[in-house]
Amino acid sequence: MNVIRPEAAPGRPLAATQGLVDVDIHPRVRSLHDYDPYLSAEMRHRLHTYGIRPRHGFVKGTPYFKSQPLASRRDAWTPEGGTPASDPAFTAAQHLDFHGVDVGVLNPLQPSGQGDMNNPFSVAMAHAVNEWQLDQWVAVDGRLRASVVVPYEDPEASAAEIRKRAGDPRFCQVLLMSRTSHPLGNPKYWPIFEAAQEANLPIGIHAFGYSGWPMTNGGWPSFYIEEVSEHATSCQSLVNSLVIEGVFERYRQLRVVLIECGFGWLPSVAWRLDKLWPTLRDEVPHMKRAPSEQIREHIWVSTQPVEEPPRPEQLLDCMGWIGWDKILYASDYPHWDFDDPRHAIPSYIPEAQRAAIYGGNARRVYGF
C-alpha cells in the first residue's frame, strides 16, 4: 500500500484533518482487450466483434460530443500517450500522491457494459469489470476501493453479483447509473436494493448512463450542455421514485450516495413531496414517513459539482438542510470538470464541516 505523508502531498487541503477520501475516480481500460482474461470465449467474441451497445438510438459512440476528448483533462493522458486513468501508477502520481488521497473510490463508467442492450453480455461484462478493478487497480494501490458494477437491467443477476462480492473489503459500494430503463424505485429493481442492504453496501448512483430513452420528456436535446445540466433532473426523478415507490420504507438500512448529480435541488424536491403527500397519501398507503424524513435519512450527496450561488448563505442553508454529515468530497478525476480538493469546498464553510466533507463523512457511510 502506498502511504503519502500529508507534508509530502502539496495538493492536500489543510482542512483534510480526518484524511482525504475521494468518492469519484474513473479508471479506464487501455483497450477492450484488458477485459479478455475475465470473459468467456463467447463473450470475448461478442465484445470484439459487436462491441458495447448502450441503450440509446445511436449506432456508435455517445449521443453527444464531449467538451474535451474522452471528457478528460488535457494533462491526464499518460506520458506514453495512453488514455486518461488507464495507468494506475500515473493516476497515483498525478492525483492520489499529489493531493494526499487516503482512500479513493473507483467508479468505472464507459466502457463497462452496464445497461447494455444484451443482458447476458452485460452480466458478463459486470463480472469482468469487477475482476479487472481488483487485479489492475486495488491490488496495485491499497488506497483504492472498488465498486460492484452490476448489470442493473437484469436485477436478479445484479443481486447475484452483489452477493458474490459481499464481505470483500476491497468493494465499498454497488454502482448504478442515474438513467435506467424504468424509474429506479420500480419493484423491478428491488432485488438490487435487497442484496445491497443484505451486504451492508451503499448504493452509489452516478450521473449519466443510457436507458434507451432521451433524458428529456420531449426527445433528444441538441447540445452537450443540455445533457450535462440534466444530471440534476434525472436524479430528481429517481429520488421521487425511490421515495414514492416505498424503497426506503421497505429497505430501512439502505444508504444511497448520489455522485456527480449536484445537490442544490434536493431540498426543493423534498419540500414539494412533503406538500403533496398529505393530500395524496391515500394513493400510497405504504408511505408511513414524510418524504423529507426519508430523503434526509437515506441519501448522501457528493461535492462534484458544487453549486456556487452568488450569496454564500444560500449554499450554507442548502448544505445545512441536507445535513453536514451527508456531504462527501468527489474529484471526478480525470474528467475535464475535475474538482481540485484545495479549491472544491468553498472557504466560507466552517472548518469542522470542511474537515468532515473531506474525509469523516465518507469514512462513516462506507465504513472505511
PAVEXMAR-693305 format. One line per 10 residues: number of its first residue (from 0); their letters; for each residue x, y, z of N, C-alpha, C. Coordinates in steps of 0.02 Angstrom, whole numbers, plus 50000, padded with zeros to 5 digits. Example, Ala and Ser with C-alpha at 12.3 -4.5 7.8 and 13.67 -1.06 7.14 Angstrom:
0 = AS = 50660,49716,50390,50615,49775,50390,50660,49835,50390  50642,49888,50354,50684,49947,50357,50645,50002,50394 $
//
This chain:
0 = MNVIRPEAAP = 50043,49940,50000,50000,50000,50000,50044,50062,50000  50031,50109,49956,50067,50171,49954,50044,50216,50012  50090,50245,50047,50074,50291,50102,50108,50357,50087  50069,50410,50080,50096,50476,50066,50085,50519,50128  50139,50544,50156,50133,50588,50214,50100,50653,50192  50056,50683,50234,50023,50746,50215,50071,50800,50193  50128,50805,50228,50175,50858,50210,50210,50846,50143  50205,50783,50118,50236,50767,50054,50186,50773,49997  50125,50793,50012,50073,50799,49962,50053,50872,49955  50084,50909,49909,50071,50981,49905,49999,50999,49888 $
10 = GRPLAATQGL = 49961,50953,49859,49892,50968,49842,49842,50948,49895  49864,50926,49952,49818,50904,50005,49790,50964,50042  49724,50970,50047,49695,51027,50083,49713,51026,50157  49727,51084,50185,49744,51087,50256,49686,51063,50299  49625,51072,50274,49566,51053,50314,49552,50979,50314  49591,50939,50276,49577,50867,50273,49607,50832,50333  49585,50853,50392,49615,50829,50454,49594,50758,50471  49538,50735,50442,49516,50667,50455,49536,50620,50398  49584,50642,50358,49605,50604,50299,49563,50622,50240  49592,50622,50181,49558,50641,50120,49530,50579,50085 $
20 = VDVDIHPRVR = 49464,50578,50075,49430,50523,50041,49397,50552,49978  49413,50523,49921,49385,50543,49857,49336,50489,49834  49272,50505,49829,49222,50454,49814,49207,50448,49739  49247,50480,49696,49231,50476,49624,49294,50480,49581  49324,50422,49570,49382,50415,49524,49361,50367,49469  49377,50385,49407,49353,50346,49350,49410,50310,49313  49423,50248,49332,49475,50210,49296,49450,50189,49228  49497,50181,49182,49478,50163,49114,49527,50111,49087  49502,50065,49047,49547,50015,49017,49590,50047,48963  49650,50020,48953,49693,50043,48898,49662,50024,48831 $
30 = SLHDYDPYLS = 49633,49965,48828,49595,49942,48770,49545,49890,48795  49496,49874,48754,49446,49825,48775,49477,49756,48787  49536,49744,48760,49569,49680,48771,49590,49671,48844  49591,49725,48883,49607,49717,48955,49555,49674,48990  49495,49670,48962,49443,49629,48993,49447,49556,48974  49487,49540,48924,49488,49471,48896,49500,49417,48948  49546,49425,48996,49558,49370,49043,49498,49352,49086  49449,49396,49089,49392,49386,49135,49328,49368,49098  49332,49357,49032,49274,49341,48992,49281,49272,48961  49224,49239,48952,49224,49175,48916,49241,49188,48842 $
40 = AEMRHRLHTY = 49258,49135,48806,49274,49142,48735,49214,49172,48697  49154,49150,48715,49094,49176,48682,49087,49251,48693  49097,49273,48755,49088,49344,48770,49146,49387,48744  49206,49359,48741,49261,49395,48708,49245,49407,48635  49218,49356,48603,49199,49363,48532,49146,49417,48524  49097,49417,48567,49044,49468,48562,49072,49538,48574  49116,49544,48623,49145,49610,48638,49183,49638,48579  49226,49597,48548,49270,49623,48496,49238,49622,48427  49184,49584,48419,49150,49582,48354,49094,49633,48350  49055,49638,48404,48996,49681,48403,49003,49742,48448 $
50 = GIRPRHGFVK = 49048,49739,48496,49060,49797,48539,49007,49805,48592  49015,49859,48630,48967,49876,48683,48912,49918,48653  48850,49901,48668,48792,49934,48638,48747,49963,48692  48760,50024,48713,48715,50056,48762,48645,50063,48734  48597,50070,48778,48527,50076,48758,48511,50148,48737  48535,50168,48680,48515,50231,48651,48511,50223,48576  48483,50272,48542,48467,50263,48471,48523,50281,48424  48585,50276,48446,48642,50294,48404,48684,50231,48393  48706,50222,48332,48739,50160,48314,48807,50154,48349  48844,50208,48353,48912,50205,48379,48926,50266,48423 $
60 = GTPYFKSQPL = 48960,50254,48478,48981,50309,48520,48925,50335,48564  48937,50393,48594,48888,50425,48637,48845,50473,48596  48787,50493,48620,48744,50537,48582,48773,50607,48571  48822,50628,48613,48847,50696,48609,48923,50696,48609  48953,50741,48571,49024,50752,48576,49039,50784,48643  49093,50763,48675,49111,50791,48740,49150,50856,48729  49154,50896,48782,49188,50960,48775,49264,50951,48769  49289,50894,48793,49360,50877,48788,49364,50804,48766  49418,50783,48734,49425,50712,48715,49416,50666,48775  49373,50616,48767,49356,50569,48821,49333,50606,48884 $
70 = ASRRDAWTPE = 49307,50666,48875,49282,50707,48931,49334,50715,48986  49398,50720,48967,49452,50717,49015,49496,50780,49014  49532,50790,49068,49583,50841,49072,49636,50830,49018  49662,50883,48990,49713,50876,48938,49779,50849,48966  49790,50859,49031,49853,50835,49059,49847,50765,49088  49789,50731,49078,49779,50666,49108,49801,50608,49064  49819,50623,49000,49847,50570,48958,49915,50549,48988  49928,50485,48986,49990,50460,49015,50050,50483,48974  50111,50482,49002,50171,50502,48964,50180,50463,48900  50154,50401,48898,50159,50360,48837,50102,50373,48789 $
80 = GGTPASDPAF = 50057,50419,48806,50000,50434,48764,49939,50391,48777  49939,50354,48833,49882,50312,48849,49823,50353,48872  49764,50323,48870,49703,50359,48888,49704,50378,48962  49670,50432,48980,49669,50454,49050,49644,50400,49097  49676,50397,49155,49659,50350,49208,49661,50277,49185  49706,50262,49138,49716,50193,49117,49779,50163,49147  49821,50205,49179,49884,50183,49208,49882,50197,49283  49877,50145,49325,49873,50157,49397,49931,50197,49425  49991,50186,49399,50049,50223,49425,50044,50297,49410  50024,50314,49349,50018,50385,49331,49960,50417,49369 $
90 = TAAQHLDFHG = 49905,50380,49376,49848,50406,49415,49869,50419,49487  49908,50374,49515,49931,50384,49583,49974,50446,49588  50022,50454,49542,50067,50511,49545,50030,50577,49535  49985,50580,49485,49952,50643,49468,49897,50661,49518  49864,50612,49546,49807,50627,49588,49816,50603,49660  49823,50538,49671,49824,50512,49739,49883,50540,49779  49943,50537,49750,50002,50560,49786,50001,50636,49793  49989,50671,49738,49993,50744,49739,49944,50774,49788  49882,50747,49789,49831,50775,49833,49827,50740,49901  49869,50690,49912,49868,50656,49976,49803,50621,49990 $
100 = VDVGVLNPLQ = 49776,50586,49940,49713,50549,49948,49727,50486,49989  49691,50479,50044,49699,50420,50087,49659,50360,50060  49598,50374,50036,49555,50321,50009,49522,50349,49946  49525,50310,49892,49492,50330,49829,49443,50277,49807  49383,50297,49789,49330,50251,49767,49330,50250,49691  49336,50190,49662,49336,50181,49590,49264,50174,49565  49247,50215,49515,49181,50212,49483,49192,50203,49408  49199,50141,49384,49208,50130,49312,49144,50148,49274  49150,50191,49225,49092,50209,49183,49100,50173,49117  49104,50208,49062,49115,50176,48998,49189,50163,48989 $
110 = PSGQGDMNNP = 49208,50108,48958,49164,50055,48932,49156,49999,48983  49097,49996,49016,49086,49946,49068,49031,49896,49050  48990,49912,49000,48937,49866,48981,48875,49870,49024  48874,49916,49074,48813,49924,49114,48756,49947,49070  48698,49916,49077,48640,49936,49039,48644,49918,48965  48690,49873,48946,48695,49853,48876,48630,49823,48851  48618,49829,48786,48557,49802,48757,48553,49726,48763  48609,49693,48769,48611,49620,48775,48624,49603,48849  48573,49580,48884,48579,49569,48955,48633,49517,48973  48636,49458,48941,48689,49411,48959,48759,49440,48950 $
120 = FSVAMAHAVN = 48768,49480,48898,48832,49513,48888,48846,49564,48944  48795,49601,48963,48803,49649,49018,48821,49614,49083  48792,49556,49095,48809,49516,49154,48883,49496,49152  48905,49471,49095,48974,49450,49088,49022,49508,49096  49004,49566,49068,49047,49625,49073,49052,49650,49144  48997,49649,49181,48999,49671,49251,49049,49630,49290  49047,49563,49281,49095,49520,49314,49166,49537,49294  49177,49548,49229,49244,49563,49204,49270,49629,49232  49228,49680,49233,49249,49745,49258,49267,49740,49332  49229,49702,49370,49243,49695,49441,49310,49659,49453 $
130 = EWQLDQWVAV = 49322,49606,49416,49386,49571,49422,49444,49615,49400  49433,49653,49347,49485,49699,49322,49502,49752,49374  49452,49779,49407,49465,49828,49460,49510,49799,49514  49494,49737,49535,49533,49706,49588,49605,49693,49566  49613,49664,49507,49680,49643,49484,49723,49702,49463  49694,49749,49427,49734,49802,49395,49738,49866,49436  49695,49874,49486,49694,49936,49524,49703,49925,49599  49657,49889,49630,49659,49881,49702,49721,49842,49724  49739,49791,49686,49799,49752,49703,49863,49793,49695  49860,49844,49654,49919,49886,49640,49926,49942,49691 $
140 = DGRLRASVVV = 49870,49969,49715,49872,50026,49761,49820,50015,49815  49842,50004,49876,49798,49988,49931,49754,50045,49954  49764,50105,49927,49720,50161,49944,49653,50157,49908  49648,50115,49857,49590,50113,49814,49539,50061,49837  49475,50077,49827,49421,50030,49839,49379,50025,49775  49355,49965,49761,49315,49953,49701,49241,49961,49714  49205,49975,49661,49131,49974,49663,49107,49910,49630  49053,49882,49656,49023,49823,49625,48982,49846,49565  49010,49840,49506,48974,49856,49444,48923,49801,49432  48860,49820,49419,48807,49770,49410,48770,49783,49344 $
150 = PYEDPEASAA = 48744,49730,49313,48704,49736,49252,48632,49755,49271  48620,49817,49289,48560,49836,49325,48495,49822,49288  48497,49814,49222,48435,49796,49188,48418,49722,49194  48461,49684,49227,48447,49615,49247,48455,49612,49323  48404,49632,49360,48411,49640,49433,48430,49575,49469  48404,49518,49446,48422,49456,49480,48496,49440,49472  48522,49451,49412,48594,49441,49402,48634,49492,49441  48608,49553,49446,48641,49604,49486,48646,49583,49559  48590,49558,49585,48590,49535,49655,48641,49479,49665  48646,49434,49617,48694,49380,49623,48766,49407,49624 $
160 = EIRKRAGDPR = 48780,49457,49582,48847,49486,49581,48862,49521,49647  48813,49555,49676,48823,49588,49741,48838,49536,49794  48800,49483,49796,48810,49432,49847,48877,49397,49839  48900,49391,49777,48966,49362,49764,49021,49405,49795  49011,49471,49796,49063,49517,49821,49052,49535,49894  48997,49515,49923,48981,49534,49992,49035,49509,50039  49054,49552,50086,49105,49533,50135,49176,49544,50112  49186,49562,50049,49253,49576,50023,49268,49650,50036  49314,49666,50081,49326,49736,50098,49355,49777,50042  49375,49745,49987,49401,49783,49930,49345,49819,49893 $
170 = FCQVLLMSRT = 49283,49797,49903,49225,49831,49874,49191,49873,49927  49171,49933,49909,49141,49978,49959,49070,50000,49941  49046,49987,49881,48978,50008,49862,48956,49970,49800  48891,49974,49787,48861,49949,49725,48852,50009,49679  48870,50002,49615,48869,50059,49570,48812,50053,49519  48768,50104,49518,48715,50110,49468,48723,50176,49431  48689,50183,49375,48686,50246,49339,48619,50280,49352  48615,50345,49339,48555,50382,49356,48499,50373,49305  48515,50349,49245,48464,50340,49194,48454,50265,49181  48400,50239,49206,48383,50168,49197,48321,50163,49153 $
180 = SHPLGNPKYW = 48307,50102,49131,48251,50094,49083,48183,50105,49115  48178,50095,49180,48118,50110,49218,48137,50157,49274  48089,50194,49303,48106,50234,49362,48138,50190,49415  48191,50214,49447,48233,50171,49487,48198,50139,49547  48145,50170,49571,48109,50141,49627,48063,50084,49607  48054,50072,49542,48010,50019,49518,48029,49952,49550  47979,49912,49570,47994,49847,49601,48040,49802,49560  48044,49815,49495,48091,49777,49454,48161,49778,49484  48182,49835,49512,48250,49843,49536,48258,49824,49610  48205,49803,49643,48210,49789,49714,48260,49734,49732 $
190 = PIFEAAQEAN = 48269,49683,49690,48321,49633,49709,48390,49664,49719  48405,49719,49682,48469,49753,49691,48472,49784,49761  48420,49819,49781,48419,49851,49846,48421,49800,49902  48384,49746,49893,48384,49694,49945,48454,49665,49955  48488,49650,49899,48555,49621,49905,48605,49671,49934  48599,49735,49914,48644,49786,49941,48635,49795,50016  48572,49797,50039,48560,49803,50110,48586,49741,50148  48575,49683,50119,48598,49621,50149,48674,49621,50156  48708,49648,50106,48782,49651,50106,48809,49711,50144  48765,49754,50168,48784,49816,50203,48827,49860,50159 $
200 = LPIGIHAFGY = 48809,49865,50095,48845,49907,50048,48801,49966,50027  48827,50027,50028,48788,50082,50000,48777,50073,49925  48725,50105,49900,48714,50109,49827,48741,50176,49803  48792,50174,49761,48817,50235,49730,48781,50244,49663  48749,50301,49653,48714,50315,49590,48751,50372,49556  48782,50356,49500,48821,50406,49464,48780,50434,49406  48787,50499,49394,48753,50530,49338,48771,50497,49272  48725,50502,49225,48731,50475,49157,48706,50404,49153  48730,50368,49103,48701,50305,49084,48649,50316,49030  48635,50264,48991,48586,50270,48937,48534,50215,48944 $
210 = SGWPMTNGGW = 48472,50236,48953,48418,50190,48969,48379,50167,48908  48392,50198,48851,48351,50186,48792,48302,50242,48780  48297,50288,48828,48252,50345,48822,48293,50410,48822  48269,50463,48789,48301,50528,48796,48295,50551,48868  48342,50594,48888,48341,50618,48957,48287,50671,48968  48257,50697,48915,48202,50744,48923,48136,50709,48911  48081,50745,48920,48016,50715,48905,47993,50734,48834  48040,50762,48795,48020,50784,48728,48071,50766,48674  48110,50713,48685,48158,50693,48634,48229,50711,48652  48275,50696,48606,48346,50707,48618,48362,50781,48609 $
220 = PSFYIEEVSE = 48394,50813,48658,48413,50884,48651,48470,50892,48601  48485,50954,48586,48532,50969,48532,48605,50972,48554  48618,50987,48618,48685,51004,48637,48707,50966,48700  48773,50958,48705,48804,50925,48763,48787,50962,48828  48785,51028,48826,48771,51066,48887,48702,51049,48914  48656,51031,48871,48590,51010,48894,48594,50942,48929  48634,50898,48901,48643,50833,48933,48675,50841,49002  48727,50883,49007,48761,50893,49070,48714,50923,49123  48674,50972,49102,48628,51003,49151,48575,50954,49173  48564,50901,49134,48513,50851,49151,48535,50804,49206 $
230 = HATSCQSLVN = 48599,50807,49226,48621,50767,49284,48571,50775,49341  48554,50838,49354,48513,50852,49413,48441,50828,49403  48413,50839,49344,48342,50820,49336,48333,50745,49335  48381,50707,49308,48374,50634,49310,48375,50610,49382  48415,50642,49425,48419,50621,49494,48358,50643,49534  48329,50700,49516,48266,50720,49548,48213,50666,49536  48210,50641,49474,48160,50590,49458,48172,50526,49496  48235,50506,49502,48248,50442,49535,48237,50448,49611  48252,50507,49640,48237,50516,49711,48162,50513,49723  48123,50547,49680,48050,50542,49685,48028,50469,49682 $
240 = SLVIEGVFER = 48055,50433,49635,48035,50363,49625,48053,50320,49686  48113,50327,49712,48134,50288,49770,48088,50300,49830  48071,50363,49840,48028,50380,49897,47957,50356,49886  47928,50372,49829,47857,50359,49818,47842,50285,49809  47889,50248,49779,47878,50176,49770,47888,50138,49836  47915,50171,49886,47921,50139,49952,47986,50102,49963  48038,50118,49924,48102,50083,49932,48130,50094,50002  48128,50156,50027,48157,50170,50092,48113,50147,50149  48049,50135,50136,48006,50104,50187,48021,50029,50192  48036,49999,50135,48047,49927,50133,48118,49909,50156 $
250 = YRQLRVVLIE = 48167,49950,50135,48238,49936,50149,48263,49991,50195  48251,49983,50260,48261,50037,50308,48335,50051,50321  48379,50006,50303,48451,50017,50314,48487,50039,50251  48450,50050,50197,48482,50066,50133,48513,50136,50134  48574,50141,50107,48608,50205,50100,48620,50219,50026  48602,50278,50004,48610,50297,49933,48655,50357,49930  48708,50352,49888,48755,50407,49878,48747,50432,49806  48726,50495,49799,48718,50525,49733,48785,50557,49713  48812,50535,49656,48879,50555,49635,48876,50595,49570  48905,50653,49570,48908,50698,49512,48838,50718,49489 $
260 = CGFGWLPSVA = 48794,50727,49536,48725,50744,49520,48707,50814,49545  48754,50850,49575,48736,50912,49609,48693,50896,49670  48674,50948,49706,48631,50936,49764,48587,50996,49782  48596,51052,49747,48556,51111,49764,48481,51101,49756  48463,51052,49716,48393,51038,49701,48359,50994,49755  48399,50963,49798,48371,50912,49843,48321,50940,49893  48334,50996,49926,48284,51022,49973,48217,51038,49940  48219,51068,49880,48156,51087,49848,48116,51026,49827  48150,50973,49805,48114,50910,49789,48080,50883,49852  48115,50884,49908,48086,50859,49970,48027,50902,49992 $
270 = WRLDKLWPTL = 48034,50968,49986,47979,51012,50006,47917,51000,49963  47928,50991,49898,47870,50981,49854,47835,50915,49870  47874,50863,49882,47844,50799,49901,47807,50805,49967  47837,50840,50014,47803,50850,50079,47737,50886,50071  47734,50933,50024,47672,50971,50013,47619,50926,49982  47638,50882,49937,47590,50840,49902,47567,50780,49943  47613,50754,49985,47599,50691,50020,47536,50692,50064  47524,50744,50104,47463,50742,50146,47399,50737,50105  47398,50769,50046,47338,50769,50005,47329,50704,49967  47384,50674,49945,47382,50616,49900,47404,50551,49934 $
280 = RDEVPHMKRA = 47412,50551,50000,47439,50493,50034,47394,50432,50030  47330,50442,50016,47285,50385,50009,47306,50340,49952  47339,50369,49901,47362,50330,49843,47422,50287,49861  47460,50308,49911,47522,50274,49929,47523,50256,50003  47479,50211,50024,47474,50195,50096,47538,50164,50124  47582,50140,50080,47645,50112,50105,47693,50166,50130  47681,50229,50113,47724,50283,50137,47702,50304,50207  47741,50285,50256,47724,50298,50326,47761,50360,50353  47817,50378,50321,47857,50434,50345,47856,50490,50293  47863,50551,50316,47865,50608,50271,47922,50600,50221 $
290 = PSEQIREHIW = 47912,50620,50157,47965,50613,50108,48030,50645,50129  48027,50706,50159,48089,50739,50179,48126,50699,50232  48090,50665,50276,48122,50624,50327,48159,50566,50294  48128,50535,50245,48160,50479,50210,48223,50503,50173  48217,50560,50139,48273,50585,50100,48332,50602,50145  48319,50635,50201,48374,50656,50244,48404,50597,50282  48368,50543,50288,48395,50484,50323,48435,50440,50276  48414,50434,50213,48441,50382,50170,48487,50407,50114  48491,50472,50103,48528,50497,50044,48587,50539,50065  48645,50524,50034,48706,50563,50039,48719,50594,49971 $
300 = VSTQPVEEPP = 48758,50648,49969,48774,50681,49905,48849,50693,49902  48874,50704,49841,48945,50719,49832,48954,50791,49807  49014,50816,49815,49027,50887,49802,49040,50904,49729  49048,50855,49688,49064,50871,49617,49002,50858,49575  48969,50910,49549,48988,50981,49554,48954,51015,49613  48990,51061,49645,48962,51102,49699,48925,51161,49668  48863,51172,49688,48829,51233,49668,48864,51293,49699  48869,51347,49663,48904,51407,49688,48859,51468,49679  48809,51476,49723,48765,51534,49718,48803,51598,49735  48776,51655,49713,48812,51718,49725,48816,51738,49799 $
310 = RPEQLLDCMG = 48770,51713,49839,48770,51730,49911,48789,51668,49951  48844,51670,49987,48867,51610,50024,48814,51580,50069  48772,51622,50100,48723,51595,50147,48673,51548,50112  48663,51557,50046,48618,51513,50010,48645,51442,50008  48710,51435,49994,48741,51368,49994,48743,51339,50064  48759,51380,50113,48762,51356,50182,48693,51331,50205  48641,51367,50188,48573,51345,50206,48557,51278,50174  48574,51272,50109,48559,51210,50073,48596,51151,50104  48662,51160,50115,48701,51105,50143,48679,51088,50214  48659,51139,50251,48635,51126,50319,48571,51086,50318 $
320 = WIGWDKILYA = 48527,51100,50270,48464,51061,50266,48479,50988,50248  48523,50977,50199,48541,50909,50180,48572,50871,50238  48614,50907,50276,48648,50877,50333,48723,50880,50322  48758,50913,50367,48831,50919,50359,48866,50851,50361  48832,50801,50387,48861,50734,50389,48844,50693,50328  48809,50722,50280,48786,50685,50221,48821,50708,50156  48874,50748,50162,48906,50777,50103,48978,50750,50098  48996,50724,50039,49060,50689,50029,49101,50724,49974  49166,50726,49982,49209,50755,49930,49216,50706,49872  49211,50734,49811,49221,50695,49749,49262,50737,49701 $
330 = SDYPHWDFDD = 49311,50706,49668,49353,50743,49621,49329,50737,49549  49300,50680,49531,49283,50664,49461,49345,50655,49418  49402,50638,49448,49463,50626,49410,49452,50569,49360  49474,50574,49298,49516,50625,49267,49476,50672,49221  49414,50683,49234,49371,50719,49186,49385,50794,49185  49361,50824,49132,49376,50895,49119,49351,50941,49175  49298,50921,49209,49271,50961,49264,49295,50937,49332  49355,50907,49332,49388,50885,49393,49388,50941,49446  49374,50921,49508,49374,50968,49564,49436,50958,49607  49482,51006,49604,49542,51005,49645,49521,51012,49718 $
340 = PRHAIPSYIP = 49542,50966,49762,49518,50969,49831,49538,51032,49868  49591,51067,49845,49611,51129,49878,49562,51185,49866  49522,51179,49812,49478,51234,49793,49404,51214,49789  49390,51149,49794,49322,51124,49781,49272,51145,49835  49295,51148,49897,49250,51163,49953,49259,51237,49971  49208,51278,49961,49215,51350,49974,49244,51364,50043  49287,51415,50046,49323,51430,50108,49278,51456,50163  49218,51482,50145,49174,51508,50197,49135,51454,50234  49141,51392,50212,49111,51337,50250,49152,51327,50314  49120,51321,50372,49158,51315,50435,49207,51257,50434 $
350 = EAQRAAIYGG = 49262,51266,50470,49318,51219,50467,49298,51148,50486  49258,51140,50539,49238,51073,50560,49198,51037,50505  49153,51074,50473,49113,51045,50419,49157,51029,50359  49205,51072,50343,49251,51058,50287,49290,50993,50300  49314,50986,50361,49352,50925,50377,49309,50863,50369  49246,50866,50391,49201,50809,50384,49187,50793,50311  49178,50844,50270,49166,50833,50199,49226,50801,50166  49286,50822,50184,49346,50795,50153,49358,50722,50171  49334,50699,50229,49351,50630,50246,49305,50596,50295  49286,50630,50349,49250,50596,50402,49183,50568,50381 $
360 = NARRVYGF = 49146,50605,50340,49079,50582,50319,49084,50518,50277  49132,50516,50231,49140,50457,50189,49161,50397,50229  49205,50408,50279,49226,50351,50320,49167,50320,50357  49120,50362,50377,49062,50335,50412,49014,50298,50366  48997,50327,50309,48947,50296,50266,48974,50233,50232  49039,50233,50216,49069,50174,50183,49100,50125,50232  49111,50148,50294,49142,50104,50343,49216,50095,50333  49250,50144,50306,49323,50140,50296,49358,50141,50364 $
//
